[in-house]
Amino acid sequence: MSNNLHMKIVNIMSRVQSVYKGESVGYGNNAYKAVSHDDVTKLLHNEFVQEKLVMIPSVIDSEIKEMSISGKKGAYQVFTTSVRVKVALVNAEDPEEKIET
């Protein structure tokens, strides 16, 4: 018999302790270390396959904002995009069993 979804998550949590912050972001006083998407994917892909879990994202809505900024070299435009995403974590052995967040 297969594990339920919550047990599969616990199994992954017991094997994966942490994600290394290997990405450098920003510069100067605004520099910091971050976790990249690729690092998370590389760490979790085989874990999800082993536990037979599928993660399904879907966009709820998105918004693009444009701002004018004045800098040392003059004015320029900056665009930011905010995206709200719903993610379903599905037990592939029992697709009716899922968690959405």
C-alpha positions as a Python dict, from the first residue, in 0.01 Angstrom:
ca = {
    (1, 'M'): (0, 0, 0),
    (2, 'S'): (128, 346, -82),
    (3, 'N'): (179, 625, 169),
    (4, 'N'): (-69, 907, 192),
    (5, 'L'): (29, 1252, 73),
    (6, 'H'): (126, 1380, 417),
    (7, 'M'): (352, 1081, 480),
    (8, 'K'): (522, 1132, 144),
    (9, 'I'): (595, 1493, 241),
    (10, 'V'): (740, 1377, 574),
    (11, 'N'): (960, 1126, 387),
    (12, 'I'): (1100, 1403, 168),
    (13, 'M'): (1151, 1632, 469),
    (14, 'S'): (1349, 1358, 645),
    (15, 'R'): (1587, 1324, 348),
    (16, 'V'): (1621, 1691, 245),
    (17, 'Q'): (1763, 1903, 524),
    (18, 'S'): (1814, 2243, 361),
    (19, 'V'): (1877, 2428, 38),
    (20, 'Y'): (2212, 2602, -9),
    (21, 'K'): (2197, 2976, -82),
    (22, 'G'): (2435, 2973, -375),
    (23, 'E'): (2299, 3259, -586),
    (24, 'S'): (2440, 3613, -552),
    (25, 'V'): (2177, 3882, -604),
    (26, 'G'): (2219, 4259, -624),
    (27, 'Y'): (2539, 4454, -574),
    (28, 'G'): (2703, 4687, -325),
    (29, 'N'): (2501, 4746, -9),
    (30, 'N'): (2208, 4565, -173),
    (31, 'A'): (2394, 4236, -230),
    (32, 'Y'): (2265, 3919, -67),
    (33, 'K'): (2266, 3542, -109),
    (34, 'A'): (1954, 3364, -232),
    (35, 'V'): (1823, 3022, -328),
    (36, 'S'): (1773, 2983, -703),
    (37, 'H'): (1488, 2800, -874),
    (38, 'D'): (1742, 2566, -1036),
    (39, 'D'): (1893, 2475, -698),
    (40, 'V'): (1551, 2386, -555),
    (41, 'T'): (1454, 2190, -866),
    (42, 'K'): (1781, 1996, -866),
    (43, 'L'): (1740, 1911, -498),
    (44, 'L'): (1372, 1809, -508),
    (45, 'H'): (1317, 1655, -853),
    (46, 'N'): (1432, 1302, -769),
    (47, 'E'): (1264, 1321, -427),
    (48, 'F'): (927, 1397, -591),
    (49, 'V'): (978, 1117, -844),
    (50, 'Q'): (1068, 868, -570),
    (51, 'E'): (756, 958, -368),
    (52, 'K'): (538, 983, -681),
    (53, 'L'): (434, 1343, -619),
    (54, 'V'): (340, 1597, -884),
    (55, 'M'): (339, 1974, -832),
    (56, 'I'): (102, 2166, -1059),
    (57, 'P'): (119, 2547, -1058),
    (58, 'S'): (-153, 2769, -1204),
    (59, 'V'): (-162, 3148, -1236),
    (60, 'I'): (-447, 3313, -1048),
    (61, 'D'): (-368, 3666, -1163),
    (62, 'S'): (-79, 3893, -1257),
    (63, 'E'): (-6, 4263, -1258),
    (64, 'I'): (263, 4464, -1435),
    (65, 'K'): (369, 4795, -1285),
    (66, 'E'): (575, 5060, -1459),
    (67, 'M'): (775, 5314, -1261),
    (68, 'S'): (989, 5610, -1365),
    (69, 'I'): (1315, 5633, -1173),
    (70, 'S'): (1574, 5911, -1176),
    (71, 'G'): (1932, 5793, -1153),
    (72, 'K'): (2280, 5933, -1199),
    (73, 'K'): (2253, 5874, -1572),
    (74, 'G'): (1905, 6024, -1606),
    (75, 'A'): (1550, 5893, -1591),
    (76, 'Y'): (1460, 5539, -1689),
    (77, 'Q'): (1163, 5304, -1673),
    (78, 'V'): (1143, 5004, -1444),
    (79, 'F'): (886, 4728, -1478),
    (80, 'T'): (785, 4485, -1204),
    (81, 'T'): (551, 4192, -1237),
    (82, 'S'): (355, 4041, -950),
    (83, 'V'): (206, 3698, -1003),
    (84, 'R'): (-30, 3513, -770),
    (85, 'V'): (5, 3139, -816),
    (86, 'K'): (-191, 2844, -681),
    (87, 'V'): (12, 2525, -643),
    (88, 'A'): (-141, 2180, -618),
    (89, 'L'): (70, 1900, -471),
    (90, 'V'): (-83, 1576, -599),
    (91, 'N'): (-27, 1216, -496),
    (92, 'A'): (21, 1045, -835),
    (93, 'E'): (-82, 709, -685),
    (94, 'D'): (-415, 860, -576),
    (95, 'P'): (-477, 1177, -782),
    (96, 'E'): (-783, 1273, -578),
    (97, 'E'): (-550, 1327, -283),
    (98, 'K'): (-397, 1673, -314),
    (99, 'I'): (-303, 1985, -122),
    (100, 'E'): (-356, 2327, -277),
    (101, 'T'): (-195, 2643, -155),
}
